[in-house]
Amino acid sequence: MLLRWHLFLGAIFTFLFWILAPTINKAYLILLFAPSFLMGIDYARRGKSKIHHGKGFLHTIEVQIILAFLSLVITPLLYLFLGMIFHFFLDLGYDLYSDNLSKRDFFLYSILVSKG
């Protein structure tokens, strides 16, 4: 998915979150918004902002699970986790839509083995 779509949809997601919880700390909104597009910024820099295989470390299920557990104890990480999950599902939906889904893109072991 193009970076601009992550940015646009992330802004809408954050705005809706703010509408539903208007008293939320603004720093938490930034933590929610940032990963919705920052996780893919390295691909845009390398000219791979469309469909990209081997998405990288942050796109893996293992990182999401670790962050989910840490967010149970550290509140700001919950918003970071929600933004990362939003980004993850945008990529997943786009890959399903474009019939370009590969499970190896979502597991850390597969990424490490393919780069090894």
Residue pairs with C-beta under 8 A, 6 or more apart in sequence:
1 40
1 50
1 51
1 90
1 91
1 94
2 49
2 50
3 37
3 40
3 41
3 43
3 44
3 49
5 90
6 36
6 37
6 39
6 40
6 87
6 90
7 36
7 37
9 36
9 86
9 90
10 33
10 36
10 37
10 83
10 86
10 87
11 33
11 36
13 32
13 33
13 36
13 86
14 29
14 32
14 33
14 36
17 24
17 29
17 32
18 24
18 29
27 76
28 76
28 79
29 79
31 76
31 79
31 80
31 83
32 79
32 80
32 82
32 83
32 86
33 83
34 80
34 83
35 58
35 80
35 83
35 84
35 86
35 87
36 83
36 86
36 87
36 90
37 87
39 58
39 59
39 84
39 87
40 49
40 87
40 91
42 56
43 49
43 52
43 55
43 56
51 94
51 95
51 98
51 100
53 102
53 104
53 105
54 104
54 105
54 111
54 114
54 115
55 91
55 105
55 106
55 111
56 111
57 63
57 108
57 111
58 84
59 88
59 91
59 105
59 106
60 106
60 107
60 108
60 111
61 106
61 107
61 108
62 107
62 108
63 84
63 108
64 81
64 84
64 85
64 88
67 77
67 80
67 81
67 84
68 81
70 77
71 77
71 78
71 80
71 81
72 78
92 101
95 101
95 102
95 105
103 110
104 110
104 111
104 114
105 111
